[in-house]
Amino acid sequence: FAVVGDVQYTTQYHSSDLPKIYDYILDNKDSKKIQYVLGMGDNTNNSTDIEFANITGQFNRLNSAGIPMVIARGNHDTETQFDRYITVEKYGKALSGTYDGTMKNTYRKINVGGIKYLMMSLDYNPDANEIAWAKEVADANKDYNVILTTHSYLEEKMNYSTDGGSKLLSGFVDKCENVVMVLCGHNYSYGPAIRTYERESGRKVVQMMVNFQQME
């Protein structure tokens, strides 16, 4: 799996460099055996048409190469613009399910090397109904290893965020034993930062924040 952190400043200020991220994925998809690309949200900085044109141009390259991806919505991507540019018709044809017919809350079941994965993507700061839906999906697929991608989950000091993290932990991650990993962005870790969570059962969840947006 390839993980791409918040690209908002690259999309706005360094759009000529944006393709380099996706060049690497495309150039190495075979040698690195890349099966999925996981985005952390904040695809844009100001949710403008030009910024969405910049980033969807790169998504389209992955689409054309047949590389599936998670496109998470961050707080810098307004719902209106996200729903306009990131549609199920264009980017979700291979999804296994969606909460409301949009790309904000989705899941896809895949098999990699004989291991079953359920790639769950939840909206920025999901509400109680969206979290309940995610739990229902995970509970109905207990033989799948669930990887959750959402924009806000961990804070800079690796506490759980108030705009998504705490309620996702208590309402979904802690209650679903088959959740094995959580990936997020949003806050500044200056590189990947990991916090492991252990349930009462002893089963652990790897939680990783990936956000390079402030690095030159």
N, C-alpha and C positions, 0 to 999 in steps of 0.2 A: 504494500500500500504506500502511495506517495501522499504526504501531508503538506498542504500549502497554507501557511498562516495568512493573517490579514494583509491584503495587498492594496489597501485603500490609497496610500500615498504614492505607490508606484503607479496605480491606475490614473491618479490625477496629475502628479507632477513629473513622473518619469515614464510616460506611456511607451516611449521607444525601447525601454528596457523590459517592459512587461513580457514580451514574447520570449525572453531568455529563460524565464521560469518554465514555460511550457515547452520550449525547445529541449530542455534537459529531459523532461518527462518523455517526450516523443522520441528523442534520440536514444533513450535508455530503456524503453518499455520492454524490449526483448531481453537485453542483457541483465536487467534488474528484475525481470519478470513482474512488471507492474500490473496489478490486476484491478486497481481502483485508485482514484484520486479523491482525496478528502479535503474539502475547503472549510475554513474556519469562520467564514462570514466577513462582513465589511469588504465586500467586493469592490465597493466604491467609497469615496470619501464624502461626497456631497449629493450622491444619488442623481446626478445629472444625466441627460441623454448621452452626452459624449463619453462620460465615464462608463456607462453601461455598454455603449458601443465598443469601447476599448476592451473591456473584460469579456463580453460575450464573443468577441472575435476570437479570443483564446479558447473559450469553452467550445466553440464551434470546431476548432482544430482537433480537440480531443474527441469530440463527437464523430468527426469524419474518420478518425483513426480507430474508432470502435473502443475507446477507453471509457468505461463508465465512471461517473463522478458524483460526489455529493456537493451540491451547491447550497450552502447554508446562508441564511439571511442574518446580517448583523444589524446593529442599531443605526449604522450609517446608511443602510439600504432601506429606504422607505418601503412600506408594504405595497403602496400603489405602483411604484416603479419596479419593484422586485416582481410583482405579479404580472406586470406588463411585459417585462423582458425575459423572465425565467419561467417559462411555461412548461406544463406537463407534455403538451403536444411536441415541443422541441427537445426537451431534455429529460423527459420522464417516461418514454415509451416502454422501457424495460423495468419500470418499477413494479414491485409486488403490491404496493398499496399507498394511499395518500389519505390524510385526515379529512380534507375538505375540497379535494380536487385541484389544489394548488401545489406548488413545490416547497411550501414552507415547512410542512411536516410530512415526511415520507419514510418509506422503508423498502429495502430490496434484499431478497434472499439469494445468496450466492454460495458456490462451493469452490474452495481453493485448496488444491492438494488433498482432497478428501475430507477437508474440514468445513463444516457448515457455518457460515456467518450470516447474520442479519444486520445489515447496515442501516441504522436508524438515524435520521436527521430531524432535529426539532428546532422550531423557530426561536429567535431571540426572546428571552424571558417568556417562555410558554405559560399559558394559563392552566388552570386545574383540569379543564376538559381535555386539553391537548396532552397533558401528562398522563391522565387516566387512559386515553387512547393508546399511548405508547406502552403502558403497562399491560393493557389487554393484548396487544400484539405480541409482546415478549412472552407473556404467560401462555399464549396459544402456540408458541414456537419454542418450547423448552429445550428441544434438541439442537437449537442454533445458538452459537456464541454471538451475543449482541455487542456491537460497537456503536456507541452513541457519539454523534457529532452535534455540537451546538455552539453558539457563539460565546455566550457568557456562562461560565461554570466556576472557575477558580479566579481568585484575585491575585494581585501582584505578590503578596506575602503568602500565597498558597492557601488562604482561607477560602471558604465557599462564598461565592458572590451573592449579593442581595437581589440582583436582577436575573435570577435563574438558578444559580448553583444550589442554594440551600434547599429549595423546594424540589429540585430535580433529584438531589441526593435522598431526601426523605420519602418522596413520593414515587420514585422510579428505581434509582440505582440500588438503594438499600433493600428494596422489596423484591427485586427480580434477580434471582441467583445466577441467571445466565448472562447478565451484563458483565462483560469481562474488561471493557475499556471505555473510557470517556475522553474525547478530544475536544479542546476548546481553544479560543483565541481571546480577543477583546482587550485583555489587560496586558501589561508589558512584562514579559519574562526575560527579554534580551537573550533569547534562545529557548530551546525546549526545557521545560521544568516539569518534574514529575512528583506527584504525591500518590502514594498507595493507600487505598481504603480497605479495611478489613471488616467484613460483616461478622455478626455474632456467630454465624456458622463456621467462620474461619476462612471462607472463600474471599479472595482478594480481588480488587478492581484496580487496574492501572489507570491513573488519571493524568493526562498530559496537557499542558498549555503550550501552544506553539504560536508565537507572535513576534516577528522580527521587524515590525513596522517602524521602529525608531532607530534601527541600525543603518548606518551609512554603508 
